[in-house]
Amino acid sequence: METRTLPGAAPAVVVRGLRKAYGGAEVLAGIDLDVPAGGVFALLGPNGAGKTTLIDVLTTLVRPDAGTAEVLGLDVVRRARRVRHVISATGQYATVDEELTGRENLVMVARLLGAGRRAARDRAAALLERFDLADAADRRVAEYSGGMRRRLDLAAGLTGSPAVLFLDEPTTGMDTRARRALWRTIGALAADGTTVLLTTQYLEEADVLADRIAVLDRGRIVAQGSPAELKDRVGGEWIELSLADGGTERVPGEATADHLRRVLDERHRAGIAVSRVAVRGPGMDDVFLALTGNGGGRP
């Protein structure tokens, strides 16, 4: 996606030397991180890498053992109450009340945040429209599909118009259609100036959504950059040849016209028939495996 980071703006999140251990096992081992204001920042890493713990610290749910973390210049320990007023967080599972309607859920959240009756109703109506839930506004949430519940959960998180939105695996359990619809919603939020920091188990999701990505492994950040920068780090492009006998051949090197001509000439002289030529490059799967060395512990 096109980068939406605000030029010259101070980082929305600043983390320095952050450490957290549970029962002697260090989950965060000295994290340093800057999250630019505006746009989408993704955290990737194997299961147990520390992604959710980092989100828990940044959202004031867990106190770190050492180091500092600030959100919009506010220390998450010393000014936790103020931090909670400028952020919102959504976890892996929808937290809305299934016995209430979609409208009732949003009105309730708005009222809990201090809005008057009329303002709460107006805010709920606007969010239902924005998240394509207006037609289902007065149905019980128990009747919603999984994708609709996730959209309502995200709408509830935006009731207070947070400047920074934390999403911990927001599309877990969604089918492809619902997941892509939520991607569009998240992209629109970032385009409007909201800073979105998300963890995800879908590598394609980070590739499509994120302006910048940090890769965590064993409690440490092992790499960060734009999706393109991370792909360049693990290797360049290659030429993939589909052979007439059904086989494939991968030829390393940049796919310039001269290089491609040489590759095809060599196969022709060797009597190897090529039926198709494609230019390939590393994907986020390659980045993840190269940086974490982890084939089984997916993000």
FENKA-V923685 format. One line per field, one symbol per residue. ss: DSSP state (H for helix, E for strand, - for the rest). psi: psi as a letter, one per 30 degrees, with the letter a starting at -180 (. if undefined). burial: + if it has 24 or more other ideal C-beta (glycine too) atoms within 12 Angstrom, else -. A space follows every 10 residues. Layout:
ss = ???
psi = ???
burial = ???
//
This chain:
ss = ---------- --EEEEEEEE EE--EEEEEE EEEEE---EE EEEEE----- HHHHHHHH-- -----EEEEE E--EE----H HHHHHHEEEE ---------- EHHHHHHHHH HH----HHHH HHHHHHHHHH ---HHH---E HHH--HHHHH HHHHHHH--- ---EEEEE-- -----HHHHH HHHHHHHHHH H---EEEEE- --HHHHHHH- -EEEEEE--E EEEEE-HHHH HHHH---EEE EEE----EEE EE----HHHH HHHHHHHHH- ---EEEEEEE ---HHHHHHH HH-------
psi = lkkgkkkgkl kekkkkhkkk kjhfjjekhh kkkkjlkkak kkklllkgfg eeeeeeefgg fkklflalkk jhgkkfefhe eeeffgllkk afkkgljffl leeeeeeeee efggkleeee eeeeeeeeee ghgefgegkk ffflleeeee eeeeeefgeg hkfkkkjjif gkfkleeeee eeeeeeeeee fffkkkjllk fjeeeeeeek elkkkkkhgk jfllaleeee eeeflallkk kklfgfllkk jllkileeee eeeeeeeefg gjkkfkkkkl lkafeeeeee ffhjfeil.
burial = +--++----- +++++--+++ ------++++ ++++++++++ ++++++--++ ++++++++++ -++++-++++ ++-++++--+ --+--+++++ ++-+-+---+ ++++++++++ --+------+ --++++++-+ +-+--++-+- +--+--++++ ++++++++++ ++++++++++ ++-+---++- +++-+++-++ ---+++++++ ++++++++++ ++++++++++ +++++++--+ +--+--++++ +-------+- +---+----+ --++--+--- ---+--+--+ ++-++++++- ++-+----+
//
